[in-house]
Amino acid sequence: MTDQHSQASGRYLEYLRQPIRPSALALAIAMALGGASLAVAQQPDGDAEEAATDSARLDRVVVTARRQEETLQDAPVAISAFSAQEIANQGLNNIDDLARFAPGLSFSQTFGRSGDRPVMRGQSNVLAGVQFGVESGTAYFIDGIYYNGDIQSINFDSLDRVEVIRGPQSALYGRNAYAGAINFITRDPTNDYQGSAKVLLAQHDEREFSGSFSGPLVEDQLFFRIGARYFEYGGEHVNTLTGRKMGSEETKGLNGALLWTPGETFRARLNVMYKEDNDGPLPIFLHPATFNNCAPGFRSANYRRAFFPPIRGGGPIVSDNQFQYFCGAIEAYPELLQANTEPLPDGTPDGTAFDGIFSKQYFAGLNLDWDLNGWTLSSQTGWRDEKRRFGSDSDFSDAFVVFIPAGVPVPPGTGPLFMNTTVSEISEWSQEFRIASPTDRRLRFLAGVFFYDYEFEQRALTFASPRSGNPFGNTDEITNQAIFGLVSYDINDQLTFTAELRYQDEEKSRRDLNPQTGAELFFGKESYTATTPRLTLDYKIDDERMVYFTYAAGAKPGGLNGSIGAPIGFPTYKQETSDNFEIGLKSTWLDGRLLFNAALYYIDAKDVQLTTALPSQDGSAITSVATNQG
């Protein structure tokens, strides 16, 4: 497989960087109507023009893909870096836009903006972002701090750059960087007053308003940046029965940063973010199995029980397993859709306790760096808290079921046949310490430790408790501890050898309770250890060209299927591992204004975590669980 990436410098949108006076705040308005765009910016002075010309040299873009600052073309890693200039020039507003310009990266939603599914070099799982513990293998970071949440509504105008790092980064980045990593680096506060504003209007009732302001609190020592964003999207699908738009999105966000530099040897940076998402019903519904277009015999024996006639005997293939996924295009049958329009006894319309996605999320990241006579001691602390409600009437039929909550003092309720309504609470914390040697030596090294804790609690919503949900649900926890390091040695002026290594120990636990009685349905705890090396040999042909060879091991921890998988014999799934080999070229042309980078890679994966469709315990329905193949 290959990655190719070429970049050419574009026109700099000056309002992103141009210093301004507090009394004359420059305003830039970017309007997108269909594919057209218009930018109005303050005219740059001579110094800004010189800086913009210098920034046109793409080979001078600084990245931190190997936990140290180096230029894009000096890093022997398959990486795409998007500066604030490129983000503005290319009109990137979210990670879906980003994936269209980053080779080897694709992106899709799970169920709306309730979950992300980034896919690097084709390595992912259908249940990623849907089932707890099943992860895509592509890790998110904000300012180098691990972020195990959805990133779809992050404010791209607050970013200084985005680094998309392809291939296993398990050695330095750790858990879930099995296929790659994406680092979102936010913009630093400034020592002079700067401001920006943006207005975007587009089809399907899409509109976005954002702005930021930055400056000093104490000149040359303490600086601040604040920003806000409002985003709204009306949706492009219509429910023909109700006439309502579906797939609408709304985001309100605030972000802020403080930078403290009391001297030349210490730097502290605090970054905080708040965002609130409020999305409408999803444009999805369940298709009856009778309309399954996957002909029997198209699946392997692991998915079906079939009789194969002789090759020359003719006759159809007979299969009694109807639990299969669709093949090819899925046709729509509007006649299957029937609305739950009758109000319930509590007045709830449309037959659901909650219809759509609502979430509130807080994030804080603290970066501390000490310069100790050329040695650098770093600390990174991350915290995230999220509360989310998710609901959908998945079958879009008028079928109702009556349930009597056993042991709960509430009257019987009524709900749709396939109702998926939940309330979730997430708490995440991480801490990393690193020590790095001076970078101007022939022999260099870096060492660090990492601690991580993730807690997840989910309860089903009912009509008796449409906001808080049932008193019982499932609780899950992930803990991870790791030590890691890097040693780099310049064999001569052109040839460098680098060895990276990480040892991690991860523990996952899951407890499922009966949502009405509190009886324990499942409890499990599993531990996964991994040692993941990464070896790189890079050779600089000249100042403009470099070739490199890399071997890297990847590890994606296993997990628990819980009460869904236990009755059918799959309570857990194993850790996935891979051996990766890569040969890459990095080259610079046209005085640094054109880059051509390419990579040829080979992946040998074992115990691949795949979504498997299996009959439920009584054989009445299909169940999707994570299993290992290969």
C-alpha positions, 0 to 999 in steps of 0.5 A: 500500500502507498501514501502520497502527499504533495502540498503547494503553498496558497494565499495566506488569510491574514486575519488569522495572524495579523496583530491589531490595536484594541481600538481597531479590531479587524474583522474578517468575514468568510462566507461560503455559499455552495462552493464559493468563498469570499475573504475580506482582511486587513491589509498586512504591513511589510513585516507581515508580508515578509512573514507570510512569504517565509511561511510559504516554505512548507518544509519549515513547518514544525511538528511534534510527531516524535514528542520533540520539535522538528521540521516536517521534512526532517521527521522520518514519519508519514505525516501530514501537517495542516497549519492555521493558514492551510486550514483557512485556505482550504476551508476546513471546518471539521475532521470530516473535511480534514480527512478529505485532504489527508492521505490514508485517513478516512472518517465516518460517524457511528450514530450521528455525532455521538461517536467518531470512527477515524480510519487510518490505512483501512484499520478499524472496526464497525463497532468502534465508537458504538460498543464500549472498549471497541476502538478504531485504532486511531488516537486523538490528542489535544496539545499532545494530551490523549483525548478519548472522545468525539472531536467532530465539533471542535472549533477549527478556528482555535487551532494552530495546526493539525498533525495526522501521523500514519502508521503505528504510534504505539511506542510514544503515543500509547493506547489506541494509536495502533494505526496512527494518531491525530494531534490537534494543537491549539493556538498560543495566547499572544504578547500583543492584542489580536482578534479574529471573527468568522461568519459562514453561511451555506446550503441546508441552513448551515451557519457558523459564527466564531471569534477569538481575542488574545493579548497580554495580562502581564506584558512578556509574562502572562497572556490569554486567549478566549474564543467562542463558536456557534454552529447550526446545520439544518439537515438535508433529509426529510421525514416524509411522514412528519415533514420534519428535517432529520440530521440537524446539528447545533453546537455552542462552544467556548475555549480559553487559554493562559500562557505563563512564561516567568523566565526563560527556563519555565513555560506553563500553558492551560487550555480549557474548552466547553462545548454543547451539542444538541442534534435532531433525530438521525436519518436512519431506520432498521430494515426488515430481514425479509428485505435483506439483499445478501443472497445465501452463500455469499458469506463464509462458513463462519457466518452460515450453515449451508449445503453446497451442491456438486460444482456441476450439479446445478441447483440453488445453494440452500442456507438456513441462516438469515442473520447476515449483513446487507451486500451492495447498495441498500434500497429504501422502502418508504412504505415500511415507515410508519410514525409513532405519532400518538402521544403517550400518557405522560404527553411525550410525542413521537413515542420516544423518551428522547429523540436525538443527541444532547451532550455537554463536555468539559476539557482541560489540559495543562502543559508544563515545561522546564529547561534544565541546562539543555535537558527538558522536563515535561508534564502533561495533565488532561481531564474531561467530563461529559454527560450525554443523552442519545435517543432514536426510534430505530425501526420507524414503525408504529409498533409499541411494547408495554413494559412493567418495570419490575421492582421499580415503584412506577406505573407500566410504560409504553415504548417503541419496539426498537427504542434506543434511548440512553443517558451516559456519563464519562470521566477521563483523566491522564498524566504523563511525565517526560525527560528529554536530553539536549537535541544538539547531541549525537546521542539523544534520548527521551524517557517517560511514564503515563497514567490513565483512567477512564470511567463510563456509566450508561443507563436506559431512558424510560418514559417514567424517567425521561431525563435521569434514566433507569436507576441501574445500567452498566459501568465500565472502567479502563486503567492504563500505565506505561513506561516508554523511551526513545534513543536516537544516534547519528551514525554520521552526518547523513545516517541516523538510527532511532529506537523507540519502546513502550511497555503498557499494562491496561485493565478493562472492567465491565458490569452490566445490571438489569435496568429495572431490578439492579440484578447483575447480568455480567461482570468481567475484568481483563488485563492486557500487556504489550511491548511495542518497539519502533525502529527507524533508519533514515538517510539524508541524500541531501538537504532536500531529500531523505529516505527512511525505513521503519519497523513498528509493532502495534497493539490494540487492547482487547475488551469485553462484550458483556451481557450481549456476548456472554450468552452466545459464547463471546464474553471477551475478545483478544488483543489485536497486534500487528507488525508494520514495515514502511519505506518512505521518501521525503523531498522538497522542491521549488525552494520549499514551496512544493513537497512530495512525500511517499510511503510504501508499507506492509501490515501483518495483523493478527487476531484482528478485531472484527464485528461479527453478526451472530444469532442471539441466544434464542435464535430470534434476532441478530447480535453484533459482537467483537471477535478475533479473526486471523 
